[in-house]
Amino acid sequence: MHTTTGEKEIPKIRADEFFRLHQGEFITYADGKDKKVQFKLADIQRVLPEESRQFSQEDLAVNFEQVYEEVRAIFEN
């Protein structure tokens, strides 16, 4: 006896497969077919972040004005 997967079961199977993906794994979908793809994980050296810079309110205000003017110039053209 040959059994087939019911139409209602397919989304459940796909959802289960999706939630069981590991780091670096993705599901691609093309031409009506899905395929699991795994990217090679890079050997990333973990280090503590560098000390963050502190900005004064004046620095932030000057930077805001500069960005604001640049964006404004883009939309005026």
PDB file of N, H, CA, C and O in Angstrom:
ATOM      1  N   MET A   1       0.843  -1.178   0.000  1.00  0.00           N
ATOM      2  CA  MET A   1       0.000   0.000   0.000  1.00  0.00           C
ATOM      3  C   MET A   1       0.890   1.244   0.000  1.00  0.00           C
ATOM      4  O   MET A   1       1.826   1.343   0.794  1.00  0.00           O
ATOM      5  N   HIS A   2       0.601   2.173  -0.875  1.00  0.00           N
ATOM      6  H   HIS A   2      -0.159   2.092  -1.520  1.00  0.00           H
ATOM      7  CA  HIS A   2       1.397   3.389  -1.012  1.00  0.00           C
ATOM      8  C   HIS A   2       0.610   4.558  -0.435  1.00  0.00           C
ATOM      9  O   HIS A   2      -0.517   4.818  -0.856  1.00  0.00           O
ATOM     10  N   THR A   3       1.194   5.258   0.517  1.00  0.00           N
ATOM     11  H   THR A   3       2.110   5.047   0.859  1.00  0.00           H
ATOM     12  CA  THR A   3       0.500   6.405   1.102  1.00  0.00           C
ATOM     13  C   THR A   3       1.178   7.674   0.636  1.00  0.00           C
ATOM     14  O   THR A   3       2.387   7.702   0.405  1.00  0.00           O
ATOM     15  N   THR A   4       0.390   8.716   0.503  1.00  0.00           N
ATOM     16  H   THR A   4      -0.592   8.693   0.691  1.00  0.00           H
ATOM     17  CA  THR A   4       0.936  10.007   0.109  1.00  0.00           C
ATOM     18  C   THR A   4       0.747  10.984   1.253  1.00  0.00           C
ATOM     19  O   THR A   4      -0.092  10.793   2.134  1.00  0.00           O
ATOM     20  N   THR A   5       1.541  12.023   1.213  1.00  0.00           N
ATOM     21  H   THR A   5       2.223  12.178   0.498  1.00  0.00           H
ATOM     22  CA  THR A   5       1.428  13.069   2.225  1.00  0.00           C
ATOM     23  C   THR A   5       0.265  13.973   1.847  1.00  0.00           C
ATOM     24  O   THR A   5       0.210  14.478   0.725  1.00  0.00           O
ATOM     25  N   GLY A   6      -0.651  14.178   2.760  1.00  0.00           N
ATOM     26  H   GLY A   6      -0.607  13.768   3.671  1.00  0.00           H
ATOM     27  CA  GLY A   6      -1.805  15.028   2.495  1.00  0.00           C
ATOM     28  C   GLY A   6      -1.390  16.477   2.323  1.00  0.00           C
ATOM     29  O   GLY A   6      -0.354  16.909   2.829  1.00  0.00           O
ATOM     30  N   GLU A   7      -2.219  17.222   1.599  1.00  0.00           N
ATOM     31  H   GLU A   7      -3.061  16.871   1.188  1.00  0.00           H
ATOM     32  CA  GLU A   7      -1.912  18.631   1.355  1.00  0.00           C
ATOM     33  C   GLU A   7      -1.786  19.421   2.652  1.00  0.00           C
ATOM     34  O   GLU A   7      -1.009  20.372   2.729  1.00  0.00           O
ATOM     35  N   LYS A   8      -2.545  19.031   3.665  1.00  0.00           N
ATOM     36  H   LYS A   8      -3.177  18.258   3.602  1.00  0.00           H
ATOM     37  CA  LYS A   8      -2.485  19.749   4.940  1.00  0.00           C
ATOM     38  C   LYS A   8      -1.204  19.434   5.704  1.00  0.00           C
ATOM     39  O   LYS A   8      -0.787  20.218   6.556  1.00  0.00           O
ATOM     40  N   GLU A   9      -0.580  18.306   5.415  1.00  0.00           N
ATOM     41  H   GLU A   9      -0.918  17.669   4.722  1.00  0.00           H
ATOM     42  CA  GLU A   9       0.633  17.901   6.124  1.00  0.00           C
ATOM     43  C   GLU A   9       1.873  18.618   5.606  1.00  0.00           C
ATOM     44  O   GLU A   9       2.821  18.824   6.363  1.00  0.00           O
ATOM     45  N   ILE A  10       1.888  19.001   4.341  1.00  0.00           N
ATOM     46  H   ILE A  10       1.118  18.834   3.725  1.00  0.00           H
ATOM     47  CA  ILE A  10       3.082  19.602   3.734  1.00  0.00           C
ATOM     48  C   ILE A  10       3.509  20.879   4.458  1.00  0.00           C
ATOM     49  O   ILE A  10       4.687  21.005   4.795  1.00  0.00           O
ATOM     50  N   PRO A  11       2.594  21.848   4.718  1.00  0.00           N
ATOM     51  CA  PRO A  11       3.028  23.046   5.458  1.00  0.00           C
ATOM     52  C   PRO A  11       3.576  22.719   6.844  1.00  0.00           C
ATOM     53  O   PRO A  11       4.503  23.381   7.310  1.00  0.00           O
ATOM     54  N   LYS A  12       3.015  21.706   7.511  1.00  0.00           N
ATOM     55  H   LYS A  12       2.262  21.169   7.132  1.00  0.00           H
ATOM     56  CA  LYS A  12       3.509  21.327   8.836  1.00  0.00           C
ATOM     57  C   LYS A  12       4.928  20.791   8.745  1.00  0.00           C
ATOM     58  O   LYS A  12       5.778  21.105   9.578  1.00  0.00           O
ATOM     59  N   ILE A  13       5.174  19.978   7.724  1.00  0.00           N
ATOM     60  H   ILE A  13       4.483  19.723   7.047  1.00  0.00           H
ATOM     61  CA  ILE A  13       6.519  19.420   7.536  1.00  0.00           C
ATOM     62  C   ILE A  13       7.502  20.538   7.232  1.00  0.00           C
ATOM     63  O   ILE A  13       8.598  20.573   7.790  1.00  0.00           O
ATOM     64  N   ARG A  14       7.113  21.454   6.344  1.00  0.00           N
ATOM     65  H   ARG A  14       6.222  21.425   5.890  1.00  0.00           H
ATOM     66  CA  ARG A  14       7.997  22.571   5.984  1.00  0.00           C
ATOM     67  C   ARG A  14       8.268  23.466   7.188  1.00  0.00           C
ATOM     68  O   ARG A  14       9.401  23.903   7.389  1.00  0.00           O
ATOM     69  N   ALA A  15       7.245  23.741   7.987  1.00  0.00           N
ATOM     70  H   ALA A  15       6.325  23.385   7.823  1.00  0.00           H
ATOM     71  CA  ALA A  15       7.426  24.581   9.172  1.00  0.00           C
ATOM     72  C   ALA A  15       8.373  23.899  10.148  1.00  0.00           C
ATOM     73  O   ALA A  15       9.256  24.545  10.714  1.00  0.00           O
ATOM     74  N   ASP A  16       8.195  22.608  10.346  1.00  0.00           N
ATOM     75  H   ASP A  16       7.479  22.083   9.887  1.00  0.00           H
ATOM     76  CA  ASP A  16       9.065  21.860  11.253  1.00  0.00           C
ATOM     77  C   ASP A  16      10.508  21.913  10.765  1.00  0.00           C
ATOM     78  O   ASP A  16      11.434  22.114  11.550  1.00  0.00           O
ATOM     79  N   GLU A  17      10.686  21.729   9.457  1.00  0.00           N
ATOM     80  H   GLU A  17       9.934  21.565   8.819  1.00  0.00           H
ATOM     81  CA  GLU A  17      12.034  21.772   8.878  1.00  0.00           C
ATOM     82  C   GLU A  17      12.645  23.167   9.041  1.00  0.00           C
ATOM     83  O   GLU A  17      13.831  23.303   9.343  1.00  0.00           O
ATOM     84  N   PHE A  18      11.820  24.199   8.838  1.00  0.00           N
ATOM     85  H   PHE A  18      10.857  24.088   8.594  1.00  0.00           H
ATOM     86  CA  PHE A  18      12.292  25.573   8.961  1.00  0.00           C
ATOM     87  C   PHE A  18      12.779  25.864  10.379  1.00  0.00           C
ATOM     88  O   PHE A  18      13.840  26.463  10.557  1.00  0.00           O
ATOM     89  N   PHE A  19      12.019  25.448  11.382  1.00  0.00           N
ATOM     90  H   PHE A  19      11.157  24.961  11.238  1.00  0.00           H
ATOM     91  CA  PHE A  19      12.377  25.749  12.763  1.00  0.00           C
ATOM     92  C   PHE A  19      13.524  24.889  13.278  1.00  0.00           C
ATOM     93  O   PHE A  19      14.056  25.158  14.355  1.00  0.00           O
ATOM     94  N   ARG A  20      13.912  23.871  12.535  1.00  0.00           N
ATOM     95  H   ARG A  20      13.480  23.653  11.660  1.00  0.00           H
ATOM     96  CA  ARG A  20      15.047  23.033  12.920  1.00  0.00           C
ATOM     97  C   ARG A  20      16.341  23.427  12.204  1.00  0.00           C
ATOM     98  O   ARG A  20      17.349  22.728  12.309  1.00  0.00           O
ATOM     99  N   LEU A  21      16.311  24.540  11.480  1.00  0.00           N
ATOM    100  H   LEU A  21      15.493  25.108  11.394  1.00  0.00           H
ATOM    101  CA  LEU A  21      17.519  24.989  10.783  1.00  0.00           C
ATOM    102  C   LEU A  21      18.599  25.347  11.792  1.00  0.00           C
ATOM    103  O   LEU A  21      18.308  25.847  12.878  1.00  0.00           O
ATOM    104  N   HIS A  22      19.832  25.090  11.425  1.00  0.00           N
ATOM    105  H   HIS A  22      20.069  24.684  10.543  1.00  0.00           H
ATOM    106  CA  HIS A  22      20.972  25.445  12.261  1.00  0.00           C
ATOM    107  C   HIS A  22      21.588  26.739  11.752  1.00  0.00           C
ATOM    108  O   HIS A  22      21.195  27.256  10.706  1.00  0.00           O
ATOM    109  N   GLN A  23      22.550  27.254  12.494  1.00  0.00           N
ATOM    110  H   GLN A  23      22.870  26.834  13.343  1.00  0.00           H
ATOM    111  CA  GLN A  23      23.230  28.476  12.104  1.00  0.00           C
ATOM    112  C   GLN A  23      23.859  28.275  10.730  1.00  0.00           C
ATOM    113  O   GLN A  23      24.541  27.278  10.492  1.00  0.00           O
ATOM    114  N   GLY A  24      23.626  29.233   9.823  1.00  0.00           N
ATOM    115  H   GLY A  24      23.072  30.043  10.016  1.00  0.00           H
ATOM    116  CA  GLY A  24      24.196  29.158   8.484  1.00  0.00           C
ATOM    117  C   GLY A  24      23.347  28.391   7.491  1.00  0.00           C
ATOM    118  O   GLY A  24      23.728  28.286   6.325  1.00  0.00           O
ATOM    119  N   GLU A  25      22.203  27.848   7.908  1.00  0.00           N
ATOM    120  H   GLU A  25      21.893  27.933   8.855  1.00  0.00           H
ATOM    121  CA  GLU A  25      21.324  27.111   7.002  1.00  0.00           C
ATOM    122  C   GLU A  25      20.134  27.982   6.598  1.00  0.00           C
ATOM    123  O   GLU A  25      19.574  28.713   7.414  1.00  0.00           O
ATOM    124  N   PHE A  26      19.767  27.886   5.331  1.00  0.00           N
ATOM    125  H   PHE A  26      20.222  27.292   4.668  1.00  0.00           H
ATOM    126  CA  PHE A  26      18.658  28.654   4.786  1.00  0.00           C
ATOM    127  C   PHE A  26      17.852  27.758   3.865  1.00  0.00           C
ATOM    128  O   PHE A  26      18.360  26.759   3.355  1.00  0.00           O
ATOM    129  N   ILE A  27      16.604  28.116   3.654  1.00  0.00           N
ATOM    130  H   ILE A  27      16.191  28.928   4.068  1.00  0.00           H
ATOM    131  CA  ILE A  27      15.766  27.413   2.691  1.00  0.00           C
ATOM    132  C   ILE A  27      15.595  28.340   1.493  1.00  0.00           C
ATOM    133  O   ILE A  27      15.162  29.482   1.644  1.00  0.00           O
ATOM    134  N   THR A  28      15.935  27.847   0.301  1.00  0.00           N
ATOM    135  H   THR A  28      16.287  26.918   0.179  1.00  0.00           H
ATOM    136  CA  THR A  28      15.718  28.618  -0.920  1.00  0.00           C
ATOM    137  C   THR A  28      14.521  28.023  -1.639  1.00  0.00           C
ATOM    138  O   THR A  28      14.233  26.834  -1.506  1.00  0.00           O
ATOM    139  N   TYR A  29      13.836  28.843  -2.391  1.00  0.00           N
ATOM    140  H   TYR A  29      14.070  29.809  -2.499  1.00  0.00           H
ATOM    141  CA  TYR A  29      12.659  28.383  -3.116  1.00  0.00           C
ATOM    142  C   TYR A  29      12.734  28.930  -4.529  1.00  0.00           C
ATOM    143  O   TYR A  29      12.758  30.145  -4.721  1.00  0.00           O
ATOM    144  N   ALA A  30      12.772  28.051  -5.517  1.00  0.00           N
ATOM    145  H   ALA A  30      12.753  27.064  -5.360  1.00  0.00           H
ATOM    146  CA  ALA A  30      12.822  28.469  -6.915  1.00  0.00           C
ATOM    147  C   ALA A  30      12.166  27.397  -7.771  1.00  0.00           C
ATOM    148  O   ALA A  30      12.287  26.203  -7.495  1.00  0.00           O
ATOM    149  N   ASP A  31      11.482  27.828  -8.796  1.00  0.00           N
ATOM    150  H   ASP A  31      11.383  28.798  -9.021  1.00  0.00           H
ATOM    151  CA  ASP A  31      10.831  26.914  -9.742  1.00  0.00           C
ATOM    152  C   ASP A  31       9.925  25.909  -9.042  1.00  0.00           C
ATOM    153  O   ASP A  31       9.841  24.753  -9.456  1.00  0.00           O
ATOM    154  N   GLY A  32       9.256  26.340  -7.996  1.00  0.00           N
ATOM    155  H   GLY A  32       9.325  27.279  -7.659  1.00  0.00           H
ATOM    156  CA  GLY A  32       8.320  25.469  -7.304  1.00  0.00           C
ATOM    157  C   GLY A  32       8.950  24.439  -6.384  1.00  0.00           C
ATOM    158  O   GLY A  32       8.248  23.583  -5.847  1.00  0.00           O
ATOM    159  N   LYS A  33      10.250  24.506  -6.196  1.00  0.00           N
ATOM    160  H   LYS A  33      10.820  25.201  -6.633  1.00  0.00           H
ATOM    161  CA  LYS A  33      10.932  23.532  -5.341  1.00  0.00           C
ATOM    162  C   LYS A  33      11.724  24.262  -4.269  1.00  0.00           C
ATOM    163  O   LYS A  33      12.289  25.326  -4.519  1.00  0.00           O
ATOM    164  N   ASP A  34      11.763  23.686  -3.077  1.00  0.00           N
ATOM    165  H   ASP A  34      11.304  22.821  -2.874  1.00  0.00           H
ATOM    166  CA  ASP A  34      12.580  24.278  -2.028  1.00  0.00           C
ATOM    167  C   ASP A  34      13.800  23.401  -1.792  1.00  0.00           C
ATOM    168  O   ASP A  34      13.783  22.191  -2.018  1.00  0.00           O
ATOM    169  N   LYS A  35      14.855  24.054  -1.330  1.00  0.00           N
ATOM    170  H   LYS A  35      14.868  25.037  -1.146  1.00  0.00           H
ATOM    171  CA  LYS A  35      16.131  23.366  -1.148  1.00  0.00           C
ATOM    172  C   LYS A  35      16.833  23.979   0.054  1.00  0.00           C
ATOM    173  O   LYS A  35      16.816  25.196   0.240  1.00  0.00           O
ATOM    174  N   LYS A  36      17.452  23.128   0.870  1.00  0.00           N
ATOM    175  H   LYS A  36      17.465  22.140   0.719  1.00  0.00           H
ATOM    176  CA  LYS A  36      18.192  23.622   2.030  1.00  0.00           C
ATOM    177  C   LYS A  36      19.620  23.942   1.591  1.00  0.00           C
ATOM    178  O   LYS A  36      20.273  23.134   0.930  1.00  0.00           O
ATOM    179  N   VAL A  37      20.093  25.121   1.965  1.00  0.00           N
ATOM    180  H   VAL A  37      19.563  25.777   2.502  1.00  0.00           H
ATOM    181  CA  VAL A  37      21.439  25.569   1.623  1.00  0.00           C
ATOM    182  C   VAL A  37      22.179  25.838   2.920  1.00  0.00           C
ATOM    183  O   VAL A  37      21.615  26.399   3.860  1.00  0.00           O
ATOM    184  N   GLN A  38      23.435  25.441   2.969  1.00  0.00           N
ATOM    185  H   GLN A  38      23.892  24.986   2.205  1.00  0.00           H
ATOM    186  CA  GLN A  38      24.231  25.710   4.165  1.00  0.00           C
ATOM    187  C   GLN A  38      25.485  26.468   3.767  1.00  0.00           C
ATOM    188  O   GLN A  38      26.240  26.037   2.895  1.00  0.00           O
ATOM    189  N   PHE A  39      25.695  27.601   4.418  1.00  0.00           N
ATOM    190  H   PHE A  39      25.082  27.951   5.126  1.00  0.00           H
ATOM    191  CA  PHE A  39      26.893  28.389   4.192  1.00  0.00           C
ATOM    192  C   PHE A  39      27.972  27.922   5.150  1.00  0.00           C
ATOM    193  O   PHE A  39      27.687  27.555   6.290  1.00  0.00           O
ATOM    194  N   LYS A  40      29.194  27.938   4.693  1.00  0.00           N
ATOM    195  H   LYS A  40      29.426  28.237   3.767  1.00  0.00           H
ATOM    196  CA  LYS A  40      30.318  27.594   5.557  1.00  0.00           C
ATOM    197  C   LYS A  40      30.481  28.711   6.578  1.00  0.00           C
ATOM    198  O   LYS A  40      30.483  29.890   6.225  1.00  0.00           O
ATOM    199  N   LEU A  41      30.614  28.342   7.818  1.00  0.00           N
ATOM    200  H   LEU A  41      30.612  27.384   8.105  1.00  0.00           H
ATOM    201  CA  LEU A  41      30.789  29.344   8.865  1.00  0.00           C
ATOM    202  C   LEU A  41      32.239  29.805   8.895  1.00  0.00           C
ATOM    203  O   LEU A  41      33.162  28.990   8.909  1.00  0.00           O
ATOM    204  N   ALA A  42      32.427  31.103   8.905  1.00  0.00           N
ATOM    205  H   ALA A  42      31.678  31.765   8.894  1.00  0.00           H
ATOM    206  CA  ALA A  42      33.773  31.659   8.967  1.00  0.00           C
ATOM    207  C   ALA A  42      34.321  31.494  10.382  1.00  0.00           C
ATOM    208  O   ALA A  42      33.574  31.516  11.360  1.00  0.00           O
ATOM    209  N   ASP A  43      35.614  31.331  10.469  1.00  0.00           N
ATOM    210  H   ASP A  43      36.221  31.313   9.674  1.00  0.00           H
ATOM    211  CA  ASP A  43      36.256  31.221  11.777  1.00  0.00           C
ATOM    212  C   ASP A  43      36.464  32.635  12.300  1.00  0.00           C
ATOM    213  O   ASP A  43      37.465  33.281  11.989  1.00  0.00           O
ATOM    214  N   ILE A  44      35.529  33.104  13.083  1.00  0.00           N
ATOM    215  H   ILE A  44      34.715  32.580  13.336  1.00  0.00           H
ATOM    216  CA  ILE A  44      35.555  34.481  13.576  1.00  0.00           C
ATOM    217  C   ILE A  44      36.214  34.510  14.943  1.00  0.00           C
ATOM    218  O   ILE A  44      35.818  33.792  15.861  1.00  0.00           O
ATOM    219  N   GLN A  45      37.219  35.346  15.057  1.00  0.00           N
ATOM    220  H   GLN A  45      37.541  35.929  14.312  1.00  0.00           H
ATOM    221  CA  GLN A  45      37.897  35.508  16.337  1.00  0.00           C
ATOM    222  C   GLN A  45      37.068  36.452  17.202  1.00  0.00           C
ATOM    223  O   GLN A  45      36.789  37.583  16.805  1.00  0.00           O
ATOM    224  N   ARG A  46      36.686  35.994  18.354  1.00  0.00           N
ATOM    225  H   ARG A  46      36.913  35.075  18.676  1.00  0.00           H
ATOM    226  CA  ARG A  46      35.879  36.827  19.243  1.00  0.00           C
ATOM    227  C   ARG A  46      36.794  37.665  20.129  1.00  0.00           C
ATOM    228  O   ARG A  46      37.705  37.151  20.779  1.00  0.00           O
ATOM    229  N   VAL A  47      36.531  38.955  20.136  1.00  0.00           N
ATOM    230  H   VAL A  47      35.792  39.373  19.608  1.00  0.00           H
ATOM    231  CA  VAL A  47      37.296  39.874  20.977  1.00  0.00           C
ATOM    232  C   VAL A  47      36.317  40.853  21.620  1.00  0.00           C
ATOM    233  O   VAL A  47      35.195  41.037  21.149  1.00  0.00           O
ATOM    234  N   LEU A  48      36.758  41.456  22.671  1.00  0.00           N
ATOM    235  H   LEU A  48      37.670  41.307  23.053  1.00  0.00           H
ATOM    236  CA  LEU A  48      35.937  42.476  23.310  1.00  0.00           C
ATOM    237  C   LEU A  48      35.884  43.705  22.413  1.00  0.00           C
ATOM    238  O   LEU A  48      36.868  44.022  21.744  1.00  0.00           O
ATOM    239  N   PRO A  49      34.761  44.395  22.389  1.00  0.00           N
ATOM    240  CA  PRO A  49      34.674  45.601  21.562  1.00  0.00           C
ATOM    241  C   PRO A  49      35.596  46.690  22.097  1.00  0.00           C
ATOM    242  O   PRO A  49      35.902  46.761  23.288  1.00  0.00           O
ATOM    243  N   GLU A  50      36.024  47.535  21.161  1.00  0.00           N
ATOM    244  H   GLU A  50      35.776  47.478  20.194  1.00  0.00           H
ATOM    245  CA  GLU A  50      36.852  48.665  21.583  1.00  0.00           C
ATOM    246  C   GLU A  50      35.986  49.614  22.404  1.00  0.00           C
ATOM    247  O   GLU A  50      34.762  49.637  22.282  1.00  0.00           O
ATOM    248  N   GLU A  51      36.649  50.383  23.231  1.00  0.00           N
ATOM    249  H   GLU A  51      37.644  50.364  23.330  1.00  0.00           H
ATOM    250  CA  GLU A  51      35.919  51.329  24.067  1.00  0.00           C
ATOM    251  C   GLU A  51      35.176  52.316  23.177  1.00  0.00           C
ATOM    252  O   GLU A  51      35.748  52.869  22.238  1.00  0.00           O
ATOM    253  N   SER A  52      33.908  52.533  23.475  1.00  0.00           N
ATOM    254  H   SER A  52      33.443  52.084  24.238  1.00  0.00           H
ATOM    255  CA  SER A  52      33.116  53.422  22.624  1.00  0.00           C
ATOM    256  C   SER A  52      33.491  54.876  22.884  1.00  0.00           C
ATOM    257  O   SER A  52      33.882  55.265  23.985  1.00  0.00           O
ATOM    258  N   ARG A  53      33.352  55.663  21.812  1.00  0.00           N
ATOM    259  H   ARG A  53      33.035  55.347  20.918  1.00  0.00           H
ATOM    260  CA  ARG A  53      33.646  57.090  21.932  1.00  0.00           C
ATOM    261  C   ARG A  53      32.449  57.804  22.530  1.00  0.00           C
ATOM    262  O   ARG A  53      31.302  57.413  22.313  1.00  0.00           O
ATOM    263  N   GLN A  54      32.722  58.824  23.264  1.00  0.00           N
ATOM    264  H   GLN A  54      33.654  59.141  23.441  1.00  0.00           H
ATOM    265  CA  GLN A  54      31.666  59.650  23.830  1.00  0.00           C
ATOM    266  C   GLN A  54      31.540  60.915  22.985  1.00  0.00           C
ATOM    267  O   GLN A  54      32.542  61.556  22.669  1.00  0.00           O
ATOM    268  N   PHE A  55      30.320  61.269  22.624  1.00  0.00           N
ATOM    269  H   PHE A  55      29.505  60.748  22.880  1.00  0.00           H
ATOM    270  CA  PHE A  55      30.082  62.458  21.822  1.00  0.00           C
ATOM    271  C   PHE A  55      29.311  63.471  22.653  1.00  0.00           C
ATOM    272  O   PHE A  55      28.398  63.123  23.402  1.00  0.00           O
ATOM    273  N   SER A  56      29.697  64.724  22.506  1.00  0.00           N
ATOM    274  H   SER A  56      30.439  65.007  21.898  1.00  0.00           H
ATOM    275  CA  SER A  56      28.992  65.782  23.225  1.00  0.00           C
ATOM    276  C   SER A  56      27.696  66.111  22.487  1.00  0.00           C
ATOM    277  O   SER A  56      27.514  65.725  21.332  1.00  0.00           O
ATOM    278  N   GLN A  57      26.815  66.817  23.153  1.00  0.00           N
ATOM    279  H   GLN A  57      26.963  67.130  24.091  1.00  0.00           H
ATOM    280  CA  GLN A  57      25.570  67.242  22.517  1.00  0.00           C
ATOM    281  C   GLN A  57      25.872  68.121  21.310  1.00  0.00           C
ATOM    282  O   GLN A  57      25.169  68.069  20.301  1.00  0.00           O
ATOM    283  N   GLU A  58      26.930  68.931  21.423  1.00  0.00           N
ATOM    284  H   GLU A  58      27.501  68.973  22.242  1.00  0.00           H
ATOM    285  CA  GLU A  58      27.312  69.803  20.305  1.00  0.00           C
ATOM    286  C   GLU A  58      27.753  68.962  19.106  1.00  0.00           C
ATOM    287  O   GLU A  58      27.375  69.254  17.971  1.00  0.00           O
ATOM    288  N   ASP A  59      28.559  67.908  19.356  1.00  0.00           N
ATOM    289  H   ASP A  59      28.866  67.671  20.277  1.00  0.00           H
ATOM    290  CA  ASP A  59      28.986  67.015  18.272  1.00  0.00           C
ATOM    291  C   ASP A  59      27.770  66.402  17.574  1.00  0.00           C
ATOM    292  O   ASP A  59      27.708  66.349  16.345  1.00  0.00           O
ATOM    293  N   LEU A  60      26.809  65.943  18.371  1.00  0.00           N
ATOM    294  H   LEU A  60      26.860  65.986  19.369  1.00  0.00           H
ATOM    295  CA  LEU A  60      25.615  65.322  17.808  1.00  0.00           C
ATOM    296  C   LEU A  60      24.796  66.323  16.996  1.00  0.00           C
ATOM    297  O   LEU A  60      24.281  65.989  15.929  1.00  0.00           O
ATOM    298  N   ALA A  61      24.678  67.537  17.499  1.00  0.00           N
ATOM    299  H   ALA A  61      25.096  67.808  18.367  1.00  0.00           H
ATOM    300  CA  ALA A  61      23.908  68.566  16.798  1.00  0.00           C
ATOM    301  C   ALA A  61      24.564  68.922  15.468  1.00  0.00           C
ATOM    302  O   ALA A  61      23.876  69.067  14.458  1.00  0.00           O
ATOM    303  N   VAL A  62      25.885  69.063  15.461  1.00  0.00           N
ATOM    304  H   VAL A  62      26.444  68.946  16.282  1.00  0.00           H
ATOM    305  CA  VAL A  62      26.615  69.388  14.230  1.00  0.00           C
ATOM    306  C   VAL A  62      26.453  68.251  13.219  1.00  0.00           C
ATOM    307  O   VAL A  62      26.211  68.500  12.038  1.00  0.00           O
ATOM    308  N   ASN A  63      26.585  67.025  13.673  1.00  0.00           N
ATOM    309  H   ASN A  63      26.782  66.823  14.632  1.00  0.00           H
ATOM    310  CA  ASN A  63      26.443  65.877  12.782  1.00  0.00           C
ATOM    311  C   ASN A  63      25.017  65.790  12.228  1.00  0.00           C
ATOM    312  O   ASN A  63      24.825  65.501  11.046  1.00  0.00           O
ATOM    313  N   PHE A  64      24.030  66.037  13.075  1.00  0.00           N
ATOM    314  H   PHE A  64      24.186  66.271  14.034  1.00  0.00           H
ATOM    315  CA  PHE A  64      22.639  66.005  12.629  1.00  0.00           C
ATOM    316  C   PHE A  64      22.412  67.018  11.518  1.00  0.00           C
ATOM    317  O   PHE A  64      21.807  66.699  10.494  1.00  0.00           O
ATOM    318  N   GLU A  65      22.895  68.232  11.717  1.00  0.00           N
ATOM    319  H   GLU A  65      23.387  68.491  12.548  1.00  0.00           H
ATOM    320  CA  GLU A  65      22.715  69.279  10.704  1.00  0.00           C
ATOM    321  C   GLU A  65      23.387  68.898   9.390  1.00  0.00           C
ATOM    322  O   GLU A  65      22.837  69.137   8.315  1.00  0.00           O
ATOM    323  N   GLN A  66      24.572  68.308   9.477  1.00  0.00           N
ATOM    324  H   GLN A  66      25.018  68.114  10.351  1.00  0.00           H
ATOM    325  CA  GLN A  66      25.296  67.897   8.274  1.00  0.00           C
ATOM    326  C   GLN A  66      24.506  66.823   7.513  1.00  0.00           C
ATOM    327  O   GLN A  66      24.340  66.918   6.297  1.00  0.00           O
ATOM    328  N   VAL A  67      24.030  65.824   8.218  1.00  0.00           N
ATOM    329  H   VAL A  67      24.164  65.748   9.206  1.00  0.00           H
ATOM    330  CA  VAL A  67      23.250  64.754   7.585  1.00  0.00           C
ATOM    331  C   VAL A  67      21.951  65.322   7.020  1.00  0.00           C
ATOM    332  O   VAL A  67      21.549  64.970   5.910  1.00  0.00           O
ATOM    333  N   TYR A  68      21.302  66.189   7.770  1.00  0.00           N
ATOM    334  H   TYR A  68      21.628  66.475   8.671  1.00  0.00           H
ATOM    335  CA  TYR A  68      20.045  66.795   7.334  1.00  0.00           C
ATOM    336  C   TYR A  68      20.236  67.554   6.023  1.00  0.00           C
ATOM    337  O   TYR A  68      19.430  67.421   5.102  1.00  0.00           O
ATOM    338  N   GLU A  69      21.294  68.344   5.939  1.00  0.00           N
ATOM    339  H   GLU A  69      21.949  68.453   6.687  1.00  0.00           H
ATOM    340  CA  GLU A  69      21.570  69.118   4.724  1.00  0.00           C
ATOM    341  C   GLU A  69      21.899  68.206   3.545  1.00  0.00           C
ATOM    342  O   GLU A  69      21.484  68.481   2.419  1.00  0.00           O
ATOM    343  N   GLU A  70      22.638  67.125   3.790  1.00  0.00           N
ATOM    344  H   GLU A  70      22.975  66.902   4.705  1.00  0.00           H
ATOM    345  CA  GLU A  70      22.976  66.188   2.715  1.00  0.00           C
ATOM    346  C   GLU A  70      21.714  65.512   2.171  1.00  0.00           C
ATOM    347  O   GLU A  70      21.561  65.368   0.958  1.00  0.00           O
ATOM    348  N   VAL A  71      20.825  65.103   3.054  1.00  0.00           N
ATOM    349  H   VAL A  71      20.950  65.219   4.040  1.00  0.00           H
ATOM    350  CA  VAL A  71      19.580  64.455   2.627  1.00  0.00           C
ATOM    351  C   VAL A  71      18.699  65.452   1.886  1.00  0.00           C
ATOM    352  O   VAL A  71      18.096  65.119   0.866  1.00  0.00           O
ATOM    353  N   ARG A  72      18.629  66.649   2.392  1.00  0.00           N
ATOM    354  H   ARG A  72      19.119  66.919   3.221  1.00  0.00           H
ATOM    355  CA  ARG A  72      17.829  67.689   1.747  1.00  0.00           C
ATOM    356  C   ARG A  72      18.330  67.961   0.338  1.00  0.00           C
ATOM    357  O   ARG A  72      17.532  68.128  -0.585  1.00  0.00           O
ATOM    358  N   ALA A  73      19.666  68.008   0.165  1.00  0.00           N
ATOM    359  H   ALA A  73      20.313  67.872   0.914  1.00  0.00           H
ATOM    360  CA  ALA A  73      20.256  68.241  -1.153  1.00  0.00           C
ATOM    361  C   ALA A  73      19.900  67.108  -2.118  1.00  0.00           C
ATOM    362  O   ALA A  73      19.683  67.348  -3.305  1.00  0.00           O
ATOM    363  N   ILE A  74      19.842  65.898  -1.619  1.00  0.00           N
ATOM    364  H   ILE A  74      20.019  65.703  -0.654  1.00  0.00           H
ATOM    365  CA  ILE A  74      19.492  64.750  -2.475  1.00  0.00           C
ATOM    366  C   ILE A  74      18.071  64.908  -3.011  1.00  0.00           C
ATOM    367  O   ILE A  74      17.825  64.665  -4.192  1.00  0.00           O
ATOM    368  N   PHE A  75      17.138  65.313  -2.153  1.00  0.00           N
ATOM    369  H   PHE A  75      17.338  65.510  -1.193  1.00  0.00           H
ATOM    370  CA  PHE A  75      15.743  65.405  -2.567  1.00  0.00           C
ATOM    371  C   PHE A  75      15.436  66.672  -3.350  1.00  0.00           C
ATOM    372  O   PHE A  75      14.393  66.745  -4.001  1.00  0.00           O
ATOM    373  N   GLU A  76      16.304  67.667  -3.309  1.00  0.00           N
ATOM    374  H   GLU A  76      17.151  67.607  -2.781  1.00  0.00           H
ATOM    375  CA  GLU A  76      16.084  68.885  -4.082  1.00  0.00           C
ATOM    376  C   GLU A  76      16.460  68.689  -5.539  1.00  0.00           C
ATOM    377  O   GLU A  76      15.977  69.420  -6.403  1.00  0.00           O
ATOM    378  N   ASN A  77      17.300  67.731  -5.822  1.00  0.00           N
ATOM    379  H   ASN A  77      17.692  67.137  -5.120  1.00  0.00           H
ATOM    380  CA  ASN A  77      17.730  67.503  -7.222  1.00  0.00           C
ATOM    381  C   ASN A  77      16.744  66.699  -7.995  1.00  0.00           C
ATOM    382  O   ASN A  77      16.961  66.426  -9.176  1.00  0.00           O
TER     383      ASN A  77
END
